[in-house]
Amino acid sequence: MNIMKRIVFILIAAAALLPVAVHAAGITIKPATFDHRLDPGQSLEITVTVENSGDQPLVLYPAVRDVVGMDEAGNPEFAKLDDPKTGGEMSSFVTFKEKMITVQPKGSYELIASVKLPENAPQGGLFGLVGVSQQPESTGETAVIVGMQTGTLVSLRVGDAIDDAKVLEFRADKWFKGSSDTVFLTSIENNGTALVRPYGVIEIRDLFGRTIATSSFNSLRRGILPNAKAQMNSEWKPGRQLIGRFQATLAATYGEEVKKSLVSTATFWVFPVKLTTIVLGVAIVLLLAIYVWVRSYIRRALKGSGVDATPRGSVSFFAVFISIIAVAAIVIGLVFFLLA
């Protein structure tokens, strides 16, 4: 049973950084994310809607759990129940009026979480999952989420938070491709003290610098926690077969008070496998035909001038064939080099 609860928890957490409703065991929590700026000494009430889509009443316990990081897939990492408290976690500042709530079948409940920051609250970001649990575990005034759970991922920007992100990697899934469909692999690191949600576009240009397509980047506004990095891949399907050299440019923005930019470029080739095989085959046949014709022409010319055209040595056809293949490869390589 514990294993099944852990599996359900992981599936819920994987969606926690996306701005959509969160579902679990007949429970729907809205919103999935909540971002807000708060100065030390200020207070805030967060309203979370708990919906019961089942046929039986649900007894639930308001709770909060601190988020301490995230993995590269964007899944939040929660503090362990036995981790020592420093007094700077979100759970230290969140309280609920209700110790227990009952949500009727096909009904909903407006749960209010009160946040009050002291004057000496740490500057930067506070992160936690605010919601409900089916099993409470009391640790003072606020319950800690245990067992099967779901909630709203709350990000509080406290005071003078710092926005600082950079692109670690931006490239196509393959630099030389047979298919036009492309996945742009993007890794972004957050070196600041607040949550960032970079978003923007990826612009694709052809060999001549013409913009042929624009693809959205992080349209779901996935967030990256401080001191974490996330893999934010984007899929592009042009809907037609392309050929040649292309350059993709990532142009994204992030930040609250001041918008900052993230820019990176990547180059890739698209050359269909069938077309490549046909071109290489035609090149080899053409070179063989030229070889045979030149050899025959020289013999006829020598014979017409009265010179003995009988070959003094012999060169195997296999050696000629290999040589022509090598020449064909060099020619195709030169074409790619000139187009680069």
Secondary structure, DSSP 8 states (H G I E B T S, - for coil): -HHHHHHHHHHHHHTTTSSS-EEETTEEEE-SEEEEEE-TT-EEEEEEEEEE-SSS-EEEEEEEEEEEEE-TTS-EEE--TTS---S-SGGGTEEES-S-EEE-TT-EEEEEEEEE--TT--SEEEEEEEEEEEE--BSSSSBB-EEEEEEEEEEEEESS----EEEEEEEES-SEESSS-EEEEEEEEE-SSS-B--EEEEEEE-TTS-EEEEEEESTT---B-TTEEEE--EEE--SS---EEEEEEEEEEE-SSS-EEEEEEEEEEE--HHHHHHHHHHHHHHHHHHHHHHHHHHHHHHHHTT-----SS---HHHHHHHHHHHHHHHHHHHHHHH-
